[in-house]
């Protein structure tokens, strides 16, 4: 029962709070590199969803050895304390880095594992109870911060150790399923990109047919040449003969260089319109299930769409040129363009991957607020294969995109359940057996 639980300040809890190094050996910008011995965390690595390693910086072994504090151990919890305050991440065995240090705008929570479950601590630091105290104690408007002396004042509930483990297990099962879905979606998206690159960038089917034609003319047969159209080159995809027949067997010159014979080169402006999104302030949004999309992805929900899904968002301001796929109806705000096809027979999945490969972020202008000029984007060249090949690619891509969408929808449901259970479990309002039943049904 919750009456058995202690509620203590972090200063009195069985946890050590460790600051980052701030001494003379703290890394300068020149000490960082894109590869190295020790990952040195920056603010973008610790998000509301946990760790994000899309942008990493490293320090050398020598630099790592001269720093005194701030080195992570497995099962530590990291929290941001400057700028964006209160984001937390858990350094589990699944994190693919053995050497990590925090920067000076973070702290480490290291639990006494005989008295406090690290996973329970992680869940407690994600709760609304903890977040509300962080919001009250942080100081500074331009650069919010939360020093350790104030962190020590935050109070957390500590149930008996077995209940800690049970709560951590319940919530961790949801986290694990969400992470599994996320990784599966990454794999599926990589599959679609691989097919696109093989067919429309590397032209593997055309090269295969050319080599087979040459071999036949010379009266020889390659070892793996058979009716299944097995690739002659390492890394090329196995292709169904019916699909292979759709590709030409020679190249011709074009504005883009050598392309498959019969394919066309057209401008972006000929294929689609980059329509302007519409202003929709947070105060104007009504509760609903329509995604509100900005240049950096989803920014909220609304009840009425501006565009029917699926669709493509292109960042206009803030994150110019960033291309995002949306599987459902959506409302693009005024920091974005959304794609309206002009050649209706060109499928959206093909447009999506083609636009991603154009390097549109490199076309942005405006130094104060980077922006993408659509008239400049319109002048970029796109490759246009035959309708038959586009239809086949679209079928493959849509199957993958639908599965990705199912994973995303499932993750939204699981995340909502996690967010609903977390405060009730942490406070003792909800019994562990009841929560277990809810999680078993969901997972």
N, C-alpha and C positions, 0 to 999 in steps of 0.2 A: 504494500500500500504506500501511497505518497507520504503518509505520516511517518514512515520509516526513513525518509530521505532527509539528508542534510542539505541546507542551502548555505553555501559559504562564499566568501570573496575569493578571487583568484590568488590573492596574497596568502590565504590560509589553505588553499586547495593543494592536493598532492601533485603539483605540476610546477615545472621550472620554466620561467619566461626568459628567453635568451635574446639579447639584442644583436644586431649586426655590427661588424667592425667599423669604427669611425676614425681610426688612428691614421698616422702618417703614411701607412702602407695601403690605405684604401685605393682601389684601382682608379686610375685616370682613364679618360676616353681612349687614349692611345694604347692602353693595356688590353683592350677588348679585341676579340677576333671572332670570325664566323665559325671557327673550329678550335678545339682545344681540350685541355685536360679536365677543367672544372666549369660546369655551367654556373654562371653568375646571374641570378634571377633579376629581371626587370619588372616594372609594374604590369606590363601586358601578359606576363607569365602566370599571374595569380588573379583569377577572375571569379565572378559569382558562381560559375560552374566548376571551379577547381582549377587545376593546372591547365595551361595552354602553352604548347611549345612551338607555335608556328613562327615566332621570332625569337631567336636565341643568341646570346652572346657568351663568350667563354674567356677564361683566363688560363695562363700557363700553370704548370706544376710548381714552378718556382714562385710565382705570385701567390698561389694558393697556400704554400707552406709558410709564408711570412705573415699571413693574416691570423689574428688571434681568435676572433669570435665569428659566429654566424654560419658555421658549417652544419648542414643537415645530417641527421641520422634517420634510418628507416623508422616509420611510425611517428615521426614528428608532424606537427601541424604548423603551417605557415600562415601568418595574417599580415595584410597590408596595413600600415599605420600612418601613411602620408599620401596626400592627394586623394585617391579613392581609398577610404578607410573601411576596413572590416571584411574585405574579401579573404576567404580562407581556402586552403588546399591541403590535401593529405599526402604525405610522402610514403606511399605504399610500395610493396615489392614490384608492382606493375610499372612504376615510373622507370623509364629506360636510361636513367643517368645514375651512376654510382657516386659521383662527386658533384655536390651542389652547395652553393653559398647564397645567402640572402643579401639583398642590398640594404642600405641604411634606412630605407623606408618600410622595413618589415621587422617582425619578431617571430621567434620560434617558440612553440609550446611543446614541452617535452614531459609527458606524463610519467609518474611513478607507476610502472606497469603492475605492481603488486596491489595497488589500491585504486587505480583509475585506468579504465580501458582507453587506450589512445583513440580507438574508433568512436567510442561514446563521446569522448572529449571533442572530436571533430564534429560530430553531429550536434553537440550542444553549442558549439561556436557558430553553427549555421542557423540556429534557431532564432525566431523573432524576439524571444526574451533577451537573448544576447545582443541582437542587432539594435533593439530599442535602447539598451544601455550605452552601446557604442555611439549612437546618434546623440545621446544626451551629453556624453563626456567629451566628444571630440571638439577641438577648438580651431579657430582660424577659418575665414571665409574664402580667401583667395587660394590658400593651400591648407586644407584641413589636415589635422594631425592628431594622433592619440599616443602620448608618451606612456612608458611602462608604469609610471606612478599612478596614472589614471586607469590603465588596464587592470592593475591590481585591485581596484575598487569594485570591479564588475563581479556580480554574484551569479553563481551557477548552481543548479541542483545536482546533488551527487547521491544517487540511489545505492543500495547494496551492490556489491561487485557483480554478482550473478545477474542482477537485473540490468546493470550497465551493459554486460555482454549480450544479453538477449535483445535489448533495444538497438544496440549497434548492429547486431545480426539482421534484425528485421529491416532497418533502414538501409543497411549495406546491401541487402538482396535487391532492393529497388535500384540503388546506385549501380550495382553490377550489371543488372539487366539493361539499364540505360546506356552504360558504357559498351556493353556487347552490341546493342543495336547501333550505336554510333560507329563502332569499328566495322560492323557489317556494311553500313551505308558507305563508309569510306572505300571499302573494297569494291562495292558495286559501282560507285562513281568512277573509280580507277578503271574498272572494266570498260565502261562506256568511253572514257577518254582514250583507252588503248585501241578500241575498235576505230574510233574517229581518226586517230593518228595513223594507224596502219592503212586505212583506206584512202584518207584524204590529205595526208601530209607526206607520208613515206611512199604512198602508192604501191604498197607491197603486192596486191593482186596483179597489177599491171606488170610489174617487174617479174613476177613469177611466170606470167603468161609469155612474156618476151623470152625468158630463158628456156622455157619448154619449146617454144617455137623454134628457137635457135638450135636446141638439141635435136629436134625432129629433123630439121633441115640438114644437120650434119650426120644424121643416121645413128645417133646415140641416144641412150635412155639413162636418166639419172637414177640412182639407187632407190630413192623414195618417191619416184614419180609414179603415181597410180591414179585411179579414178576418184579418190577422195580429195584430190588437190592438196595433198600434204605439202607444207612449205619446203622450199629448197634452202631457205636461209634461216639460221638460228634467230629466234625471236619473232618471226612472222607468224600470223595466225593461221590455223587450219581453217580452210574455207570450203563450204558446200559447193560442189561443181555448178549447181544451178545459179548460185550467187556469183561465182567466178566468171560465168559466161556473160554476165552483165557488164564486166569491165573490158575496156579496150586492151589491145596487146601491143600498143606503140604510143610514143609521146610526140608532142608537137610544141613549138615555141609559143610563148604568150607574154603578156605584161608581167607575169609572176615567174617567168622562166619556163622551164620544161614542165608541161602538164599532160595528163592523159588525152589522147586524141579525141576530139569531139566535145570535150568539156569546155565550158565558157568561163571567162573572167568578167565579172560585173562589179560595179561599185556598191557599197553598202546602201547608198541612197536609192539605187534602183530596186533593191530587194525589200527594204523595209523603211518605215518611218520611226524615228525616235521621238515619240510623243511626250510632251511635258507632263509631269505629275502635277497634282493639285494640292494647294496648301490645306492642311488639316491639322490644326493645333490640337494638343492633347485635350484641351478644354472643350473642343468641338466633337470629340469622338464619343460615340454611343456604344454601350455594351453590345457585343456581338461576336461572331466567329470569323469575320473577314480580316485577313492579315493586312496590317498597315505596314508598308515597306518603305524604308529609307535607303540611302546610298550604302549603308553598312549592314543591311539586312532588315529583319523584322523589328519594328519600333513600337508596336502596340496592336490593338484590335479595334474594329469598328463594326457597325451593323450593315453598312451598304457598300458594295464594291464600286470602284471606278472602272475596273477592267475585269473581264472574264478570264479565268484560268483554264489551262496552264498559261504561263506568260514568262516574259523575260524583263528583268529590271537592269538598267545601266545607270551607274552612279553619275550624277551631273555635278553636284557640289559636295564637298566634304571628302568623299572617296570617289573621285571622278574616274570613270572608265571601268569600275568594278562591275562584273556581270554576275547576276544572280538569277537562278531558276526558281519560279514559284509554281507550285503544282495546283493551287486552288485559286478561286476568285480573290482579288486583292485590291488594295487602294494604295497606289504609288503617290507619295507626297512630293512636294515641289523641289526636293533635292535630287530627284531622279528623272530619268526618261523611262518609258516603257515601250516595248517593241510592238509595232503594228505592221504586219506583213503587207507588202505591196504585191509581191508574187505569191498568191495564196497557195500555190502548189509546192512551195518550198517549206518543208516541215519545220516547226519551231525547234525541235531538238537539234537539227542540223545548224540552224541559225545560232542557237545558244553556244554550241562548241566552236563554231566559226568566229563569233564575236569574241569569245574568250581568248582565241589565239591571235587576235589582231594587235595586242599591246595597247589597247585604248588608254590605260592610265598614263602612258608616255606622251599622249597627245594633249594632256591637260594644260591649261594656261591659267592666268590670274594668280599672282604670287601671294596676295593676302589670303584669299579664300580660293584654293585650287578648284578649277572648274573645267568641264569638258564642253567644247563648242561642237554642237551637233553637225554644223556644216563642214567642219574639218573631218569629223568622224565619217560623214557621208562619202568622202573622197577615198576612203580606204577600199582596197580591192578584196573581193570575195571570189572563191572558186565555186563554180556551179556545175556539178555533175549531172548526169541524166536523171530524169524523173524516176525511172525504175530503181536506180541505185539509191536515190534519196528515200524512196518508199521503204526499201528493205532496211536501210539504216534506221529510219524512224521507228519501225516495228521493234527492232532490237533495243533501241534507246528508250522507248516508252515502257517496255517491260521492266527495264532496269529502274527508270525513274519512278514508276508506280510502286515498285518494291521499296525504294528509298522513301517515298512518301508514306508508305505504311509504317516503316520504322520510325519516321519522325512523328507521326500521329500517336503511335504507341508510346514514344518517349514523352510526349506532352501529357498523356494520360498518367503515366508512371510518375512523372515529375509533380503533377498536381496531387497525386496520392501521397507522395513523399512529403510535400509541403503541408498537406493537411494532417498527416500523422505526426510529423516531427514535434510541433509544439505540444500536442496532447500527450505524447509519450514522455517528452522531456519533463513536463510538469507533473506527470503522474496521473493525469486526468483519464487516460485510456489504459486499460489493462493490456499487458503483453499478449496473452492468448487471443484476445479480440483483434489486436493488430495483426497477429500472425495469420489469422483467417483471411483478413482483407488482402494481405500481401500475397498469400498463396493463390487466391482467386485471380489476382491481377497478373502475377508472374507465371 
